[in-house]
Amino acid sequence: MFIQTEPTPNPNVLKFLPGRDVAPHGAREFLSIDQAAASPLAEALFQQEDVAGVFFGTDYIAVTKAGHGLDWSEMKAPILAAIMDHYTSGAPMLRDAPEASSDSEDSEVVAEIKALLDSRVRPAVAQDGGDILFDAFDEETGVLTLKMRGACSGCPSSAMTLKSGVEQMMRHYVPEVTRVEQVL
């Protein structure tokens, strides 16, 4: 098994590409060892020194390191070993069922926003090891709030991506959107 790595715009996040499905039923983020209990792989990664976050994309794993401490040159080999061990063990990616979606109660505008996020925005940010999720849309004010995950969470360029990329696109295709904000 050969696992490739790619840098992301966030210097604290490295993207690992195992060449296999990681989260084909939806991205998952783990921000603590307690959350990682849902996944044998995430749990193994959090046991590595200075791992501060794990994000599963469709075909990649984005690992966030603590802002202080070890460099990627020191962390990469143990992380690669943990990923390789997981895939060769045959263990499941998740111990629990995938999170349920509640799209059935969405308004027409919210459905349009989610479709645009899924078709245009999420594939682009996934290339950088991140994800953007719908949080809420206030139909009175036109404010759309989104949650940044993976490499996008805490990335120095995420505010620029949100304002000059996502906000402009949303306002163009969905005129009801007046502003886009990030929810933490």
N, C-alpha and C positions, 0 to 999 in steps of 0.2 A: 504494500500500500504506500502510495506517495502522496503526501499532504503538502500542498503549496501554501505559501503565505503571501499576503499583500498588505502593504501599508494603507492606512486610511488618512483622511485629512486631519483626524484627531490623533495627535502623537501618542496618546495614552491607550489607543486601541489598535490591535493587530487582527487582521482577518485571516482565518485558517480555512482552506478549501480542501476537504477530504476527498473530493471526487465522488461523493455519494450523497443521497438525500440526508438532510439534517432535520428540517422541520417542514415537510411537505404539506402539512395540514394547518400551517399558520405559525408565524414567528413567535418566539417565547423569549422573555427576558428574565434574568435572575440577578438581583442586586445584593443578595446576601446568602450566606451558607444555609440559612433557614429556608429561603425560597428554593435553593438548589436541591433540597431534599426531594423535589418532584422529579428529578432527573439524575440517573447514575453518572452521566457524563458531566453535567454541571457541578455535581457534588465533587467529583474527582478533580475538576479544574479549580474549584475553590480551595481545595487542599494544597494547591501549589502556592508558594510564597508570593505575596503581593498581588494576587488576583483580586480585583475589586468588583468585577462584573462579568457576566457571560450572556451573550445574545445568540440565539439560534435563528438564522435566516433559512430560507428554503434549501440552499445548498452550501452554506458557510456557517462558521462559528466565529463570532467577534468576541475577543477577550479584552477586557479593560484592566489595565494595571493601575495600582495606586500611583498617585502623582509623584510620590517620593519613593525611594528605595531602589530596587533592582532595575537594570536596563533590560530592554528586550533581548539583547544578546545573551543575558543570563537566564531569562525566563523561557525563551523559545523552545529549547530542547525538552525540558520537563513537560511543557504543555503539549508538544507534539507527541511525546510518549504517552501521555494520558489519553489523548484522542485516539491514537493507534491502539492502545490497550482496550479502549471501549469498543471500537469497531470489531476487533478480533475476538472479543469475549462473546459477542452476540447478544449482549444485554439490550433491553429496549431503551429508546431515547428518553421516553417519559414513563414515569410510574403511574401517572394519573391520566384521565381522559382529556382530550383537547378541550380548550375553553369554548363554551357555547357562544354563538353569535345571536344577537337580538335585532337583526335587520328588519323583521316583520313589522315593527311599529314605527319605522322611519317615515318622516314626511317626504314629499317629492323632492324638496330642495336638499335635505340631508342625504337621501339616496343618490342624488346627482353629485353631491360633494364626495361621498364615499366612493362612487364609481370613478371619479376623476383622480382621487388619491390612489386607488388601486391600479388604474391603467397608466397614469402618467408620472405620479410623484414617487410612489413606493419603489418601482423598479429602478429609478434613477438613484435614489439614496441607498438602495440595497447594494449597488456597485461600490459604495464607499463604506459598507459594513454597518449600515444603520437602517432605521425604519421610522416612519411617521404614522401615527395613529390618530384617527378621529377621536376627539374628546367630547365636544359639544358645539352646538350652533345656536346662538341667540337670535331668533327670527325678528325680534323687535329692533335690536341694534345692528344686526348683520355681522356680529363678531363671531368668528370661527376660532375655536381653540383646539390645538393639536398637541399631541405628546410625542416628544422625540425619544427614540430608544436606540440602543446599541451605540455605534460610533458617533451618532448624531447627538446623543445626550452629553452635554458638556463640551462639545466641540467648539473651538473658537469661531469657526465659520458658519455654525448652525443658524445664528441670528440673521446673517446675510442670506443664507439659503431660504429661510422662512420668509423674510420680507421681500427680497428682490426676485425670488423664484416662485415660491408657492403662493404668496399673496397676490402677485400680479396675475398668475395663471388662474387662480380661483376667481378673482374679480372679473377677469375677461370672460370666462366660461359660465360663471354663476353670478349674475349681477346682484343678487341678494347679499352676497358677501361684501362687506365694507372694510373689514380688517381681519388679519390673522394674527393670533397670539399663541405663544407656547405656554402650556400648563406644566408645572413642575411636579 
